Amino acid sequence: AGRGIAAGARIAVLAEHRAPLLLALLAAQLADACFIPLDPTFPVERLGMILDDCRPQLVLHDYRNGDHAALAGQATAAIEALLEQDSGVAPPGTGDMARAPGALAYILFTSGSTGRPKGVQISRGAFANALASFAVAPGLDSRDVLGAATTVSFDIAMLELFLPLTVGARLVMIDKQVARDGMRLAALLAARGVTVFQGTPSTWKLLCAADARLALRAWCGGEQLPQALCDDLLARFAALWNLYGPTETTIWSAVQRQQRGQAVGAGSAVANTTIFLLDRHGQLAPDGAIGEICIGGDGVMRGYLDRPELSAAAFLPDLLRQHGALAYRTGDLGTWRADGTLAVMGRRDRQLKLDGFRIEPGDIEAALRALDGVADAAVTLHAGGGAPLLVGYVVLAGVDADGQPQALQRLAGQLSGKLPRYMIPGRFMALPALPLTLNGKLDQRALPAPDWPAQQAPSRQPEGALEQVVLQAWQQAFGRQDIGLDDDFFAIGGHSFIATRIHAQLARVLRGKVPLSQIFEASTVARLAAAIVAHEGAAGEAMRLAQATLAVQAMTPEARAALRARAQR
């Protein structure tokens, strides 16, 4: 307020995942302002869209992101500069969020089906209720250390950044490069004594691939938790909580502590929250039947920013409350189990979840159709091949068959200036026309599974043990044997999860000598092997480890068993 910011003003915050980000969000909260967290990795065009929509009175940025902040055409200030000017000490805690509970705490933008992000408005009362509830279940207190690794474009980051402050726990902010590397992440969690870590199933898979076994409580949400992963996490960590809820109902709306031998479930509603299921006729679904999950209570959003038509479609009367209370239609399908807990069964619409991020296919399709040479487009998530893959289907205009491969290869680069990285398909396919149902709608079931171009016989064989071991890691991660030494990682459908599988395999063989970033930078088998040779002068050791690996592979099963027995003596 001392800097001319009135209560209720909108403050956009554009900063890396470091201390200045947290201080800026906290300052906005203490000033009774509404903050809009922005991910600096987003393309300039998307940041501009969000800033145009939210019209902030001030954009706070760190020194690294001053140029992006200027897009708003509003007042800007560097967080570090403000800290240097202000010698006063900010009061502890997060301020009194119970004051003016109807005022906005934050606006978070999610993917929109029209190609334009939509701003979810969360009130101070909703945010305060969520934090108070989460402190009880899953539970956090002053003895805990919470590791925060989630980008602020995902609303669960609000829990990570603010919940420790409300209970006096310690907060460890984790760099995004570390968060993408399972081995480095596991080492940091152990070294910093983290007792609680929250992540999506994709993040927990990274830690399992790194063979992490830590005495921490695992909080998992953002996408459906596979039963096999649930069982693995229970064996590796002190406790596991499965968390469920959309951004529109303030972070999480239902929680369940998973037990060994128990089916994965969403559990029970958090404090001051109602959950009910509607059948296809808009009536309450009976126990055991599948219906659309609707969520009411104190956590329900104020609506979408300046989108009254979307807000009207999202709400319905809360059938479990009176006095005109509203509930949010999630679009998720669920059922009540015999023990009274909720199980989530999937989606009733086209919305997708990838690495915890909510994706509207229409958002990507609109961006594709806006490109020169693309007449029509469809996007879906393909679950085959061991890892989820976002696939873009395009109808190209003015491109003959010979020019299609080059046109498809250009699409990812063209989208990179318009969409966040997690929304860019890992594979594109050209179709003569999109398949339609009899009533003229997209027939998703008729979209072909990704087919990979037939590979010619490799022009050369691996040169030495190191190239051979790297090639094996790629083949295992992609689930294909027809990968050549010079095939580009991205051109053959590589994405972040496949990269982490390659990294985990090479880390086991080469004892952690390969940074995850090298897989993206040296994007062929041959270049990656050469980068390993050059990395920190470790060529000799890496080559010896690769040779030893191939020697063990060449042994008979009996000889390998004898070798393991000798090693265990």
LINWOLIN-V721385 format. One record per residue. N is the residue number from 1. RES is the residue in one small letter. PHI is phi in degrees with one decimal (NA if undefined). Layout:
BEGIN
N/RES/PHI ; N/RES/PHI
END
This chain:
BEGIN
1/a/NA ; 2/g/-65.1 ; 3/r/-105.4 ; 4/g/83.8 ; 5/i/-94.2 ; 6/a/-82.8 ; 7/a/-57.6 ; 8/g/89.1 ; 9/a/-65.4 ; 10/r/-98.4 ; 11/i/-122.5 ; 12/a/-83.8 ; 13/v/-124.8 ; 14/l/-124.2 ; 15/a/-155.9 ; 16/e/-65.2 ; 17/h/-77.6 ; 18/r/-140.1 ; 19/a/-55.1 ; 20/p/-56.9 ; 21/l/-59.5 ; 22/l/-61.0 ; 23/l/-63.2 ; 24/a/-67.6 ; 25/l/-62.8 ; 26/l/-65.4 ; 27/a/-62.0 ; 28/a/-62.0 ; 29/q/-63.4 ; 30/l/-67.4 ; 31/a/-86.3 ; 32/d/60.0 ; 33/a/-95.1 ; 34/c/-100.8 ; 35/f/-99.4 ; 36/i/-121.5 ; 37/p/-76.4 ; 38/l/-123.5 ; 39/d/-88.4 ; 40/p/-67.4 ; 41/t/-81.8 ; 42/f/-66.2 ; 43/p/-59.7 ; 44/v/-57.0 ; 45/e/-62.4 ; 46/r/-72.5 ; 47/l/-59.5 ; 48/g/-61.5 ; 49/m/-59.3 ; 50/i/-65.5 ; 51/l/-65.2 ; 52/d/-62.3 ; 53/d/-72.4 ; 54/c/-87.6 ; 55/r/45.8 ; 56/p/-71.0 ; 57/q/-76.8 ; 58/l/-151.3 ; 59/v/-114.6 ; 60/l/-91.7 ; 61/h/-140.5 ; 62/d/-86.3 ; 63/y/-60.3 ; 64/r/-73.3 ; 65/n/-123.0 ; 66/g/-63.3 ; 67/d/-64.8 ; 68/h/-65.1 ; 69/a/-61.2 ; 70/a/-66.9 ; 71/l/-60.1 ; 72/a/-68.5 ; 73/g/69.0 ; 74/q/-119.1 ; 75/a/-62.8 ; 76/t/-128.8 ; 77/a/-154.3 ; 78/a/-81.6 ; 79/i/-60.5 ; 80/e/-62.3 ; 81/a/-65.3 ; 82/l/-64.1 ; 83/l/-65.0 ; 84/e/-68.1 ; 85/q/-76.4 ; 86/d/-101.1 ; 87/s/-86.5 ; 88/g/-72.2 ; 89/v/-105.5 ; 90/a/-66.0 ; 91/p/-65.1 ; 92/p/-70.3 ; 93/g/83.8 ; 94/t/-119.2 ; 95/g/81.6 ; 96/d/-93.6 ; 97/m/-73.7 ; 98/a/-72.6 ; 99/r/-72.5 ; 100/a/50.1 ; 101/p/-61.5 ; 102/g/-81.3 ; 103/a/-70.7 ; 104/l/-80.3 ; 105/a/-89.3 ; 106/y/-156.6 ; 107/i/-122.8 ; 108/l/-121.0 ; 109/f/-93.0 ; 110/t/-117.8 ; 111/s/-60.6 ; 112/g/-118.2 ; 113/s/-69.6 ; 114/t/-90.6 ; 115/g/98.3 ; 116/r/-119.1 ; 117/p/-59.6 ; 118/k/-118.7 ; 119/g/-91.6 ; 120/v/-87.5 ; 121/q/-97.2 ; 122/i/-110.7 ; 123/s/-80.3 ; 124/r/-63.6 ; 125/g/-64.6 ; 126/a/-64.0 ; 127/f/-65.5 ; 128/a/-62.7 ; 129/n/-62.3 ; 130/a/-62.3 ; 131/l/-64.1 ; 132/a/-63.8 ; 133/s/-68.9 ; 134/f/-66.6 ; 135/a/-63.5 ; 136/v/-90.5 ; 137/a/-146.7 ; 138/p/-65.3 ; 139/g/104.2 ; 140/l/-152.1 ; 141/d/-142.1 ; 142/s/-66.0 ; 143/r/-83.6 ; 144/d/-88.1 ; 145/v/-125.4 ; 146/l/-104.0 ; 147/g/-90.9 ; 148/a/-108.7 ; 149/a/-125.2 ; 150/t/-83.0 ; 151/t/-64.4 ; 152/v/-71.8 ; 153/s/-76.1 ; 154/f/-114.9 ; 155/d/-64.8 ; 156/i/-66.3 ; 157/a/-63.7 ; 158/m/-64.1 ; 159/l/-63.7 ; 160/e/-61.7 ; 161/l/-83.4 ; 162/f/-100.6 ; 163/l/-59.3 ; 164/p/-58.3 ; 165/l/-67.9 ; 166/t/-76.8 ; 167/v/-114.9 ; 168/g/80.0 ; 169/a/-82.2 ; 170/r/-92.4 ; 171/l/-114.6 ; 172/v/-114.8 ; 173/m/-85.6 ; 174/i/-108.1 ; 175/d/-60.6 ; 176/k/-63.1 ; 177/q/-66.9 ; 178/v/-68.3 ; 179/a/-63.7 ; 180/r/-89.8 ; 181/d/-115.4 ; 182/g/-55.8 ; 183/m/-69.5 ; 184/r/-66.7 ; 185/l/-64.2 ; 186/a/-60.7 ; 187/a/-63.9 ; 188/l/-67.4 ; 189/l/-58.8 ; 190/a/-70.2 ; 191/a/-65.6 ; 192/r/-91.9 ; 193/g/66.4 ; 194/v/-65.5 ; 195/t/-102.8 ; 196/v/-137.5 ; 197/f/-137.1 ; 198/q/-109.4 ; 199/g/-160.9 ; 200/t/-78.8 ; 201/p/-52.3 ; 202/s/-62.6 ; 203/t/-66.8 ; 204/w/-66.4 ; 205/k/-63.2 ; 206/l/-59.5 ; 207/l/-68.6 ; 208/c/-66.5 ; 209/a/-63.1 ; 210/a/-85.5 ; 211/d/59.6 ; 212/a/-72.1 ; 213/r/-138.8 ; 214/l/-133.5 ; 215/a/-86.7 ; 216/l/-126.5 ; 217/r/-92.9 ; 218/a/-93.9 ; 219/w/-108.3 ; 220/c/-126.7 ; 221/g/-167.7 ; 222/g/100.5 ; 223/e/-158.6 ; 224/q/-65.1 ; 225/l/-89.2 ; 226/p/-65.0 ; 227/q/-60.2 ; 228/a/-63.2 ; 229/l/-68.2 ; 230/c/-56.0 ; 231/d/-63.1 ; 232/d/-65.6 ; 233/l/-64.9 ; 234/l/-63.1 ; 235/a/-79.5 ; 236/r/-104.1 ; 237/f/-125.9 ; 238/a/-67.6 ; 239/a/-160.1 ; 240/l/-134.8 ; 241/w/-115.0 ; 242/n/-97.5 ; 243/l/-122.4 ; 244/y/-137.2 ; 245/g/160.6 ; 246/p/-86.7 ; 247/t/-55.2 ; 248/e/-67.8 ; 249/t/-117.3 ; 250/t/70.4 ; 251/i/70.9 ; 252/w/-120.7 ; 253/s/-115.7 ; 254/a/-146.9 ; 255/v/-137.9 ; 256/q/-147.1 ; 257/r/-82.2 ; 258/q/-81.3 ; 259/q/-118.7 ; 260/r/-60.9 ; 261/g/80.0 ; 262/q/-100.5 ; 263/a/-68.1 ; 264/v/-63.1 ; 265/g/-149.8 ; 266/a/-87.4 ; 267/g/83.6 ; 268/s/-119.7 ; 269/a/-66.2 ; 270/v/-73.8 ; 271/a/-58.7 ; 272/n/57.0 ; 273/t/-132.6 ; 274/t/-113.7 ; 275/i/-133.5 ; 276/f/-141.6 ; 277/l/-116.3 ; 278/l/-110.7 ; 279/d/-82.0 ; 280/r/-66.6 ; 281/h/-97.7 ; 282/g/80.3 ; 283/q/-102.9 ; 284/l/-60.2 ; 285/a/-75.8 ; 286/p/-68.7 ; 287/d/-56.1 ; 288/g/91.6 ; 289/a/-88.8 ; 290/i/-93.4 ; 291/g/-149.3 ; 292/e/-76.8 ; 293/i/-76.8 ; 294/c/-121.0 ; 295/i/-125.5 ; 296/g/-122.4 ; 297/g/110.1 ; 298/d/-69.1 ; 299/g/-88.0 ; 300/v/-67.5 ; 301/m/-62.1 ; 302/r/-78.4 ; 303/g/123.8 ; 304/y/-84.9 ; 305/l/-59.2 ; 306/d/54.0 ; 307/r/-129.0 ; 308/p/-60.1 ; 309/e/-68.4 ; 310/l/-69.5 ; 311/s/-62.9 ; 312/a/-62.1 ; 313/a/-72.4 ; 314/a/-83.0 ; 315/f/-102.5 ; 316/l/-150.9 ; 317/p/-61.3 ; 318/d/-76.0 ; 319/l/-70.8 ; 320/l/-104.3 ; 321/r/-129.9 ; 322/q/-113.6 ; 323/h/62.4 ; 324/g/73.7 ; 325/a/-65.4 ; 326/l/-110.9 ; 327/a/-124.2 ; 328/y/-102.9 ; 329/r/-84.9 ; 330/t/-78.6 ; 331/g/81.2 ; 332/d/-86.4 ; 333/l/-101.9 ; 334/g/-152.5 ; 335/t/-148.0 ; 336/w/-90.7 ; 337/r/-80.7 ; 338/a/-60.8 ; 339/d/-86.2 ; 340/g/86.1 ; 341/t/-96.4 ; 342/l/-93.0 ; 343/a/-119.8 ; 344/v/-91.6 ; 345/m/-112.2 ; 346/g/132.9 ; 347/r/-115.5 ; 348/r/-99.5 ; 349/d/-129.6 ; 350/r/-91.0 ; 351/q/-59.8 ; 352/l/-117.4 ; 353/k/-128.2 ; 354/l/-139.5 ; 355/d/54.0 ; 356/g/87.2 ; 357/f/-84.7 ; 358/r/-82.8 ; 359/i/-127.4 ; 360/e/-92.6 ; 361/p/-53.5 ; 362/g/-61.1 ; 363/d/-63.4 ; 364/i/-71.8 ; 365/e/-61.3 ; 366/a/-64.1 ; 367/a/-65.8 ; 368/l/-67.0 ; 369/r/-65.0 ; 370/a/-78.7 ; 371/l/-83.0 ; 372/d/-61.8 ; 373/g/89.7 ; 374/v/-110.5 ; 375/a/-85.8 ; 376/d/-157.5 ; 377/a/-156.8 ; 378/a/-143.8 ; 379/v/-133.4 ; 380/t/-148.1 ; 381/l/-105.4 ; 382/h/-101.3 ; 383/a/-94.5 ; 384/g/-76.1 ; 385/g/78.0 ; 386/g/89.4 ; 387/a/-148.5 ; 388/p/-63.1 ; 389/l/-132.9 ; 390/l/-79.6 ; 391/v/-118.2 ; 392/g/-106.5 ; 393/y/-106.3 ; 394/v/-129.0 ; 395/v/-103.4 ; 396/l/-87.7 ; 397/a/-114.1 ; 398/g/71.4 ; 399/v/-126.3 ; 400/d/-82.2 ; 401/a/-59.4 ; 402/d/-67.1 ; 403/g/-90.7 ; 404/q/-63.2 ; 405/p/-56.4 ; 406/q/-67.6 ; 407/a/-63.8 ; 408/l/-66.4 ; 409/q/-64.4 ; 410/r/-79.4 ; 411/l/-62.2 ; 412/a/-60.2 ; 413/g/-64.6 ; 414/q/-67.7 ; 415/l/-76.1 ; 416/s/-61.4 ; 417/g/-87.9 ; 418/k/-119.2 ; 419/l/-126.5 ; 420/p/-61.4 ; 421/r/-57.1 ; 422/y/-69.6 ; 423/m/-99.2 ; 424/i/-91.1 ; 425/p/-55.2 ; 426/g/-84.6 ; 427/r/-149.6 ; 428/f/-119.7 ; 429/m/-130.5 ; 430/a/-94.1 ; 431/l/-124.0 ; 432/p/-66.2 ; 433/a/-162.4 ; 434/l/-76.8 ; 435/p/-70.2 ; 436/l/-123.6 ; 437/t/-79.4 ; 438/l/-62.5 ; 439/n/-93.7 ; 440/g/83.9 ; 441/k/-95.4 ; 442/l/-59.1 ; 443/d/-94.4 ; 444/q/-63.2 ; 445/r/-66.8 ; 446/a/-88.2 ; 447/l/-68.8 ; 448/p/-69.7 ; 449/a/-65.4 ; 450/p/-56.5 ; 451/d/-109.4 ; 452/w/-96.6 ; 453/p/-54.6 ; 454/a/-60.3 ; 455/q/-88.2 ; 456/q/-75.9 ; 457/a/-57.5 ; 458/p/-52.4 ; 459/s/-69.2 ; 460/r/-152.3 ; 461/q/-91.0 ; 462/p/-55.0 ; 463/e/-97.7 ; 464/g/96.6 ; 465/a/-66.5 ; 466/l/-65.6 ; 467/e/-61.4 ; 468/q/-64.0 ; 469/v/-67.6 ; 470/v/-64.1 ; 471/l/-60.5 ; 472/q/-60.5 ; 473/a/-63.0 ; 474/w/-64.2 ; 475/q/-60.6 ; 476/q/-67.8 ; 477/a/-67.6 ; 478/f/-83.0 ; 479/g/69.0 ; 480/r/-137.1 ; 481/q/-102.8 ; 482/d/-97.3 ; 483/i/-92.0 ; 484/g/-95.6 ; 485/l/-64.9 ; 486/d/-110.8 ; 487/d/-72.0 ; 488/d/-76.9 ; 489/f/-53.3 ; 490/f/-75.9 ; 491/a/-66.6 ; 492/i/-98.7 ; 493/g/96.0 ; 494/g/-68.7 ; 495/h/-147.7 ; 496/s/-61.0 ; 497/f/-70.6 ; 498/i/-64.3 ; 499/a/-60.2 ; 500/t/-68.7 ; 501/r/-69.4 ; 502/i/-60.7 ; 503/h/-61.2 ; 504/a/-63.3 ; 505/q/-64.9 ; 506/l/-68.3 ; 507/a/-64.2 ; 508/r/-67.9 ; 509/v/-76.2 ; 510/l/-104.4 ; 511/r/58.4 ; 512/g/73.7 ; 513/k/-85.0 ; 514/v/-116.8 ; 515/p/-66.6 ; 516/l/-58.0 ; 517/s/-60.4 ; 518/q/-65.5 ; 519/i/-66.4 ; 520/f/-77.8 ; 521/e/-78.0 ; 522/a/-101.1 ; 523/s/-88.6 ; 524/t/-131.8 ; 525/v/-58.8 ; 526/a/-63.2 ; 527/r/-68.9 ; 528/l/-66.4 ; 529/a/-60.9 ; 530/a/-65.0 ; 531/a/-66.8 ; 532/i/-64.4 ; 533/v/-59.8 ; 534/a/-82.1 ; 535/h/-71.3 ; 536/e/52.6 ; 537/g/63.6 ; 538/a/-93.0 ; 539/a/-58.1 ; 540/g/-61.6 ; 541/e/-66.3 ; 542/a/-60.8 ; 543/m/-65.3 ; 544/r/-63.3 ; 545/l/-65.3 ; 546/a/-64.6 ; 547/q/-62.1 ; 548/a/-64.4 ; 549/t/-62.4 ; 550/l/-65.9 ; 551/a/-64.4 ; 552/v/-66.7 ; 553/q/-61.5 ; 554/a/-78.1 ; 555/m/-72.8 ; 556/t/-72.5 ; 557/p/-55.8 ; 558/e/-65.7 ; 559/a/-67.2 ; 560/r/-65.6 ; 561/a/-63.1 ; 562/a/-65.0 ; 563/l/-64.7 ; 564/r/-64.2 ; 565/a/-62.8 ; 566/r/-65.8 ; 567/a/-68.6 ; 568/q/-86.8 ; 569/r/-72.7
END
